[in-house]
């Protein structure tokens, strides 16, 4: 079996397992789309253990930076003075610059992984209506950082496992 065919089987089967687990036993609280973003990031980072490490550290760092960005937007009351669009633009610009500047640190050197994490937590927070101090700091899986962060880690791990399974399938053929 070619490696592409092995990846096709491995990723297809594991994607079905991931969706079943997230929507079934895990109750839909972990964001499956965040898992798929991290899964893609794993392969974007070249796979192997380095791809897993870069995806987990980079996407979680980006998610934390995104969460802090949102918290600053809602916690610092300059939106009333400057207008929310301008205040949000300033805060996002500053924290995205921090995200990129952090690429000097080897653990955060793959900038796209940080962007994936940042975008994931911002998107979920806005779409789920959690853009408030209470929404951002709630406990458990209602907290966007926890729900998205778990999804990112789960996806990276599924990427790693899918590569291992594909390697075994290709070698066995």
C-alpha positions in Angstrom: 0.0 0.0 0.0 1.4 3.4 -0.8 1.8 5.9 2.0 -0.9 8.1 0.4 -3.4 5.2 0.4 -2.4 4.4 4.0 -2.9 8.0 5.1 -6.3 8.0 3.3 -7.4 5.0 5.3 -5.8 6.1 8.6 -7.1 9.7 8.5 -10.5 8.7 7.3 -11.1 6.1 10.0 -9.6 8.2 12.7 -11.6 11.3 11.6 -14.8 9.2 12.1 -13.6 8.1 15.5 -12.8 11.6 16.5 -16.1 13.0 15.5 -17.9 10.1 17.2 -16.0 10.7 20.5 -16.4 14.4 20.4 -20.1 14.5 19.5 -21.0 11.3 21.5 -19.2 10.4 24.7 -17.6 13.8 25.2 -20.9 15.6 24.7 -19.9 18.1 22.0 -18.0 20.3 24.4 -14.6 20.0 22.7 -14.5 21.8 19.4 -14.1 19.2 16.6 -13.3 21.9 14.0 -10.4 23.1 16.2 -9.2 19.5 16.3 -9.3 19.3 12.5 -7.4 22.6 12.3 -4.7 21.2 14.6 -4.7 17.9 12.7 -3.9 19.8 9.5 -1.3 21.9 11.3 0.4 18.7 12.4 1.0 17.8 8.8 1.7 21.4 7.8 4.6 21.2 10.4 6.0 18.1 8.7 4.5 15.5 10.9 6.5 13.3 13.2 7.2 14.3 16.9 8.4 17.7 15.8 5.0 18.4 14.0 3.2 17.3 17.2 5.4 19.5 19.4 5.2 22.5 17.1 1.4 22.2 16.7 0.7 21.8 20.4 3.0 24.5 21.7 2.3 27.0 18.8 -1.4 26.6 18.7 -1.9 26.7 22.4 0.4 29.8 22.6 -1.7 31.4 19.9 -4.9 30.4 21.7 -3.7 32.0 24.9 -2.6 35.2 23.1 -6.1 35.3 21.4 -7.8 34.8 24.7 -5.8 37.6 26.4 -6.6 39.8 23.4 -10.3 39.3 23.9 -10.1 39.7 27.6 -8.3 43.1 27.2 -10.9 44.2 24.7 -13.8 43.6 27.2 -12.0 44.4 30.5 -10.4 47.7 29.6 -13.2 50.2 29.0 -11.7 52.1 26.1 -14.3 50.8 23.7 -16.7 53.4 25.0 -14.3 56.2 24.4 -12.6 55.1 21.2 -15.5 53.1 19.8 -15.4 49.3 19.9 -14.1 48.8 16.3 -11.1 51.1 16.8 -10.3 49.7 20.3 -10.6 46.1 19.1 -8.4 46.9 16.1 -5.7 48.4 18.3 -5.7 45.5 20.8 -5.7 42.9 18.1 -2.9 44.7 16.3 -0.7 44.8 19.4 -1.3 41.2 20.4 -0.9 39.8 16.9 2.5 41.6 16.8 3.3 39.9 20.1 2.3 36.6 18.6 4.7 37.1 15.6 7.5 38.5 17.7 7.4 35.4 19.9 8.6 33.4 16.9 12.1 34.3 18.2 11.4 31.6 20.8 12.0 28.2 19.2 8.8 26.7 20.7 6.7 29.4 19.0 8.8 29.7 15.8 6.2 28.3 13.4 4.0 31.4 13.1 1.0 29.7 11.4 0.4 27.4 14.3 0.1 30.5 16.6 -2.3 32.0 14.1 -4.4 28.8 14.0 -4.8 28.9 17.8 -5.5 32.6 17.9 -8.1 32.5 15.2 -9.7 29.4 16.7 -10.3 30.9 20.2 -11.5 34.2 18.7 -13.8 32.6 16.3 -15.4 30.3 18.9 -15.7 33.1 21.4 -17.5 35.4 19.0 -19.7 32.8 17.4 -20.7 31.3 20.7 -21.5 34.6 22.2 -18.9 34.4 25.0 -17.4 37.9 24.4 -17.7 39.1 28.0 -15.6 38.9 31.1 -17.9 36.2 32.5 -18.0 34.3 29.2 -14.2 34.3 28.9 -13.5 33.4 32.5 -16.2 30.8 33.1 -15.2 27.4 34.4 -14.9 24.1 32.7 -15.7 23.4 29.1 -17.9 26.5 28.8 -14.6 28.6 28.8 -13.6 29.1 25.2 -9.9 28.7 26.0 -10.5 25.3 27.6 -12.9 24.0 25.0 -10.7 25.2 22.0 -7.5 24.3 23.7 -8.6 20.7 24.3 -9.7 20.5 20.7 -6.3 21.7 19.5 -4.5 19.2 21.6 -6.8 16.4 20.6 -6.4 17.2 16.9 -2.6 17.3 17.1 -2.6 13.9 18.9 -4.9 12.4 16.3 -2.6 13.8 13.6 0.3 12.0 15.2 -1.6 8.8 15.6 -2.8 8.9 12.0 0.7 9.2 10.8 1.9 6.2 13.0 -1.1 4.1 11.8 -0.4 5.0 8.2 3.2 4.1 8.5 2.3 0.6 9.9 -0.3 0.1 7.1 2.2 1.1 4.4 4.9 -1.1 5.9 2.6 -4.1 6.2 1.7 -4.0 2.5 
